[in-house]
Amino acid sequence: MQITLSQEQSQVLEALVKHGQYPSLEEAINTALLLLIDDLTLSESNNNPNYLAWVQETRKKIDIAQEQAQRGELLEAGDVLAQLRDKVKKAREVIV
């Protein structure tokens, strides 16, 4: 399958690679596709009890993180992005 990207889409992907967010255009596109898969799963799972429990647990974690941030317990953005990239990489390995 061939896909033609708009000029704006190409510029976004190229900027992500140029700024070191992704090592290649392929990696940036793979991540975007993983996010789309997550969106599809999310829309199909709104009535799933496991998903609803996950949402509740995630909200608790966000509340804790907000409290930590108010106390000045912050993480560096680069560290957080590295952790997220690692999670995406591991998720990609499970899908493949």
Legacy VTK file of the C-alpha trace (Angstrom):
# vtk DataFile Version 3.0
C-alpha trace
ASCII
DATASET POLYDATA
POINTS 96 float
0.000 0.000 0.000
1.241 3.458 -0.807
0.185 6.512 1.135
0.712 10.065 -0.003
1.209 12.556 2.777
0.287 16.199 2.520
3.076 18.746 2.640
2.067 19.668 6.199
2.126 16.027 7.329
5.556 15.512 5.807
6.850 18.661 7.483
5.597 17.508 10.888
7.266 14.114 10.530
10.505 15.622 9.267
10.554 18.125 12.145
10.051 15.319 14.682
13.028 13.450 13.253
15.153 16.587 12.903
14.568 17.535 16.551
15.479 14.050 17.730
12.003 12.957 18.788
12.303 9.885 16.546
15.308 8.291 14.875
13.573 8.004 11.496
10.419 8.866 9.588
9.413 5.212 9.794
9.608 5.263 13.604
7.489 8.425 13.763
4.851 6.861 11.511
4.924 3.599 13.486
4.280 5.526 16.685
1.393 7.393 15.064
-0.131 4.093 13.965
0.221 2.675 17.483
-1.644 5.695 18.799
-4.410 5.082 16.258
-4.637 1.470 17.392
-4.928 2.717 20.965
-7.742 5.076 19.891
-9.584 2.203 18.221
-9.160 0.021 21.276
-10.306 2.861 23.496
-13.507 3.450 21.558
-14.309 -0.273 21.623
-13.598 -0.680 25.319
-15.616 2.094 26.958
-17.946 -0.498 28.486
-15.204 -2.969 29.373
-14.887 -3.345 33.181
-11.113 -3.824 32.924
-10.801 -0.620 30.945
-12.979 1.297 33.392
-10.829 0.038 36.287
-7.725 1.150 34.395
-9.237 4.611 33.887
-9.996 4.904 37.592
-6.463 3.817 38.532
-4.954 6.219 35.991
-6.974 9.107 37.412
-5.621 8.285 40.889
-2.073 8.324 39.519
-2.697 11.705 37.891
-3.993 13.101 41.182
-0.860 11.848 42.946
1.347 13.358 40.237
-0.400 16.726 40.568
0.174 16.695 44.321
3.846 15.849 43.775
4.196 18.672 41.248
2.672 21.151 43.702
5.321 20.085 46.238
8.023 20.676 43.624
8.725 16.992 43.006
9.148 17.264 39.247
10.811 15.144 36.570
12.858 16.446 33.671
10.920 16.453 30.405
13.672 14.494 28.653
13.455 11.733 31.249
9.676 11.502 30.883
9.903 11.390 27.084
12.540 8.659 27.282
10.261 6.605 29.535
7.325 7.077 27.151
9.427 6.124 24.137
10.528 2.979 25.956
6.893 2.069 26.640
6.001 2.617 22.978
8.954 0.477 21.912
7.886 -2.342 24.239
4.277 -2.078 23.039
5.483 -2.261 19.443
7.452 -5.426 20.233
4.310 -7.057 21.658
2.227 -6.157 18.579
4.829 -7.405 16.097
LINES 1 97
96 0 1 2 3 4 5 6 7 8 9 10 11 12 13 14 15 16 17 18 19 20 21 22 23 24 25 26 27 28 29 30 31 32 33 34 35 36 37 38 39 40 41 42 43 44 45 46 47 48 49 50 51 52 53 54 55 56 57 58 59 60 61 62 63 64 65 66 67 68 69 70 71 72 73 74 75 76 77 78 79 80 81 82 83 84 85 86 87 88 89 90 91 92 93 94 95
